[in-house]
Amino acid sequence: MKQLLILFLSFCFSLGLQAQENNDALFTKGINAFNEKDYAASAQVFEKLVKTDSLNATLHYNLGTAYLRLQNTALSIYHLEKSLKLQPDYEPARINLNFAEKLKTKVTKGNLPIPQQQMLYSVFNFLKPNAWAYLAIASMFLTVVVLIVYRLNSNATAKKALFTLSIFTLAISIGSYFISKNQSDYLLMNNYVIVKDKDVLLMNEPRSVSKITATLNEGEKGFIQEETNQWIKIQLQNDTIGWVDKNNVLQY
């Protein structure tokens, strides 16, 4: 039984290692294609990689940059915005996003609302969600160890110090868990949209026969306020509010 378990774990490890090697080879292929100015091939490679690792800021940056070279307004802005959402201090992504914004046929002035989760994410982004989760587990394990030592110790002064330490490590564990959950929820939540087509209609109500509120341009952004199965209610940078068909936007 023990040998079977070892063989199974070895098999899983080898599969994981092989998958990582394949991804590394694909990444190199994508970079080489970009350097050779074959931007379509580069974008195709990074699209594959993003499907397997959707929370990787570097992959979204490279994919967005490839689409920028192809002058694909919506997809370049979308992936560069995704990169900055995952890593807000990623300066190359911010620089390229400024270039991508210039591809838009119409510049809209104004700012979109910032969700509360984003503000909390920025405060605690010095550790990634997985790191916060590991810290929660490690500090909980330490709490258990300290409590065991506390029970076995007969010195009153030491017991008091150990009890205080256990409360401290437990607080760290609980706090780290909630931070990890907030960080993960924010990364998986869609707060904004990018209009992916030209001349997209913004409707007054969530139905195709409603009054037209505005006509949106490719690359235009909106803040998600509400959504149904087919429609999303968004607020534009100029504070215009209306409903847009989900098929016409990219959510992030």
C-alpha positions in Angstrom: 0.0 0.0 0.0 2.8 2.4 0.9 4.6 1.6 -2.4 1.4 2.3 -4.3 1.0 5.6 -2.6 4.7 6.5 -3.4 4.2 5.5 -7.0 1.0 7.6 -7.3 2.6 10.7 -5.8 5.6 10.2 -8.1 3.3 10.0 -11.1 1.4 13.1 -10.1 4.7 15.0 -9.5 6.0 13.9 -12.9 2.8 15.1 -14.6 3.0 18.4 -12.9 6.6 18.8 -13.9 5.9 17.9 -17.5 3.0 20.4 -17.6 5.3 23.2 -16.2 7.9 22.3 -18.8 5.3 22.5 -21.6 4.1 25.9 -20.3 7.7 27.2 -20.1 8.3 26.0 -23.7 5.1 27.7 -24.9 6.0 30.9 -23.1 9.4 31.0 -24.8 7.7 30.3 -28.1 5.3 33.2 -27.5 8.2 35.6 -26.7 10.2 34.5 -29.7 7.2 35.0 -32.0 6.8 38.5 -30.6 10.5 39.3 -31.1 10.2 38.1 -34.6 7.2 40.5 -35.1 4.8 37.6 -35.6 2.3 39.2 -33.2 -0.6 37.0 -34.3 1.3 33.8 -33.5 2.5 35.3 -30.2 -1.1 36.2 -29.2 -2.3 32.7 -30.1 0.4 31.2 -27.8 -0.4 33.5 -24.9 -4.1 32.8 -25.3 -3.4 29.1 -24.6 -1.3 29.9 -21.6 -3.9 32.3 -20.1 -6.5 29.6 -20.3 -4.4 27.4 -18.0 -3.3 30.3 -15.7 -5.9 33.0 -15.8 -4.5 34.8 -12.7 -1.0 35.4 -14.1 -0.3 39.1 -14.6 2.8 38.5 -16.8 0.8 36.3 -19.3 -2.0 39.0 -19.5 0.7 41.6 -20.1 2.3 39.7 -22.9 -1.0 38.9 -24.5 -2.2 42.5 -24.2 1.0 43.8 -25.7 0.7 41.4 -28.6 -2.8 42.6 -29.3 -1.6 46.2 -29.0 0.9 45.5 -31.8 -2.0 44.0 -33.8 -4.0 47.2 -33.0 -6.8 45.3 -31.5 -8.2 48.0 -29.2 -10.6 46.0 -27.0 -8.4 42.9 -26.4 -5.3 44.9 -25.8 -7.0 47.1 -23.2 -8.8 44.2 -21.6 -5.7 42.1 -21.0 -3.5 45.0 -19.9 -6.3 46.0 -17.4 -6.4 42.4 -16.2 -2.6 42.5 -15.7 -2.9 45.6 -13.6 -5.8 44.2 -11.6 -3.6 41.2 -10.7 -0.5 43.3 -10.1 -1.4 47.0 -9.6 2.3 48.1 -9.5 3.1 46.5 -12.8 4.5 49.6 -14.5 5.2 48.1 -18.0 1.5 47.1 -18.2 0.5 50.6 -17.2 2.7 52.2 -19.9 1.4 49.9 -22.6 -2.2 50.5 -21.4 -1.7 54.2 -22.0 -0.6 53.4 -25.6 -3.6 51.0 -26.0 -6.0 53.8 -24.9 -4.8 55.9 -27.8 -6.2 53.3 -30.2 -9.7 54.3 -29.2 -11.6 56.4 -31.7 -13.2 58.4 -28.9 -11.7 59.5 -25.6 -14.2 59.6 -22.7 -13.3 61.8 -19.7 -14.1 60.9 -16.2 -13.4 58.2 -13.6 -15.2 55.0 -12.8 -16.1 54.0 -9.3 -13.6 51.9 -7.3 -15.0 48.8 -5.6 -14.3 48.4 -1.9 -12.6 45.0 -2.6 -10.1 46.8 -4.8 -9.1 49.2 -2.0 -8.6 46.4 0.4 -6.7 44.4 -2.2 -4.3 47.3 -2.7 -3.6 47.6 1.0 -2.8 43.9 1.5 -1.3 43.2 -1.9 2.3 42.8 -0.5 1.3 39.1 -0.2 -0.6 37.1 -2.8 -3.8 35.3 -1.8 -2.1 31.9 -1.7 0.6 33.4 0.7 -2.1 34.7 3.0 -3.8 31.3 3.0 -0.5 29.6 3.8 0.1 32.1 6.6 -3.4 31.4 8.0 -2.7 27.6 8.0 0.8 28.0 9.5 -0.3 30.4 12.3 -3.2 28.1 13.1 -0.8 25.2 13.4 1.4 27.3 15.6 -1.6 28.1 17.8 -2.3 24.4 18.3 1.4 23.8 19.2 1.4 26.7 21.7 -1.8 25.5 23.3 -0.3 22.0 23.7 2.8 23.4 25.4 0.5 25.6 27.5 -1.4 22.5 28.8 1.8 20.7 29.5 3.5 23.6 31.3 3.1 24.1 35.1 4.8 27.4 35.4 2.2 30.2 36.0 4.3 32.9 34.3 5.1 30.7 31.3 1.4 29.7 31.0 0.3 33.3 30.9 2.8 34.1 28.2 1.9 31.1 26.2 -1.8 31.9 26.5 -1.2 35.4 25.2 0.9 34.1 22.4 -1.8 31.6 21.4 -4.4 34.4 21.2 -2.0 36.5 19.1 -1.3 33.6 16.6 -5.0 32.8 16.4 -5.8 36.4 15.6 -3.2 36.3 12.8 -4.7 33.0 11.5 -8.2 34.4 11.4 -7.1 37.7 9.9 -5.0 36.0 7.2 -7.9 33.8 6.3 -10.3 36.7 5.7 -7.6 38.7 3.8 -6.9 35.7 1.6 -10.7 35.3 0.9 -11.1 39.0 0.1 -8.1 38.9 -2.2 -9.3 35.8 -4.0 -12.9 37.1 -4.3 -11.7 40.3 -5.8 -9.5 38.6 -8.4 -12.4 36.3 -9.4 -15.0 39.1 -9.4 -15.9 41.1 -12.4 -16.3 44.8 -11.6 -15.8 46.4 -15.1 -16.5 45.8 -18.7 -14.6 46.7 -21.9 -16.7 47.2 -25.1 -15.3 44.7 -27.6 -17.2 45.8 -30.7 -17.8 49.0 -32.6 -21.1 50.9 -32.4 -22.5 48.9 -29.4 -25.9 50.2 -28.2 -26.4 51.2 -24.6 -30.1 50.6 -23.8 -32.4 52.3 -21.3 -33.8 48.9 -20.2 -32.5 45.3 -20.4 -34.2 44.5 -23.7 -33.4 44.9 -27.3 -36.5 47.0 -28.1 -35.8 49.6 -25.4 -34.9 53.2 -25.9 -31.2 53.8 -26.9 -29.3 55.7 -24.3 -25.9 55.9 -26.1 -23.7 54.3 -28.8 -20.5 52.9 -27.4 -17.1 52.6 -29.1 -14.7 49.7 -29.0 -12.5 49.9 -25.9 -14.9 52.0 -23.9 -15.1 51.0 -20.2 -18.0 50.7 -17.8 -18.5 49.9 -14.1 -20.9 47.0 -13.5 -23.9 47.9 -11.3 -26.2 45.0 -12.0 -26.7 42.1 -14.3 -29.1 39.6 -15.6 -28.6 36.4 -17.7 -28.2 38.5 -20.9 -27.7 42.1 -19.9 -25.3 44.2 -17.7 -26.2 47.5 -16.3 -23.1 49.7 -16.4 -22.0 53.2 -15.5 -19.7 54.9 -18.1 -16.8 57.3 -17.3 -19.1 60.3 -18.1 -21.7 58.9 -15.5 -24.1 57.7 -18.2 -26.0 54.6 -17.1 -27.6 52.0 -19.2 -27.8 48.3 -20.2 -25.5 46.5 -22.6 -25.7 43.0 -24.0 -23.2 40.7 -22.4 -22.1 39.4 -25.8 -20.8 42.8 -26.7 -18.4 43.3 -23.7 -15.5 41.7 -22.0 -15.8 41.5 -18.2 -12.9 41.8 -15.7 
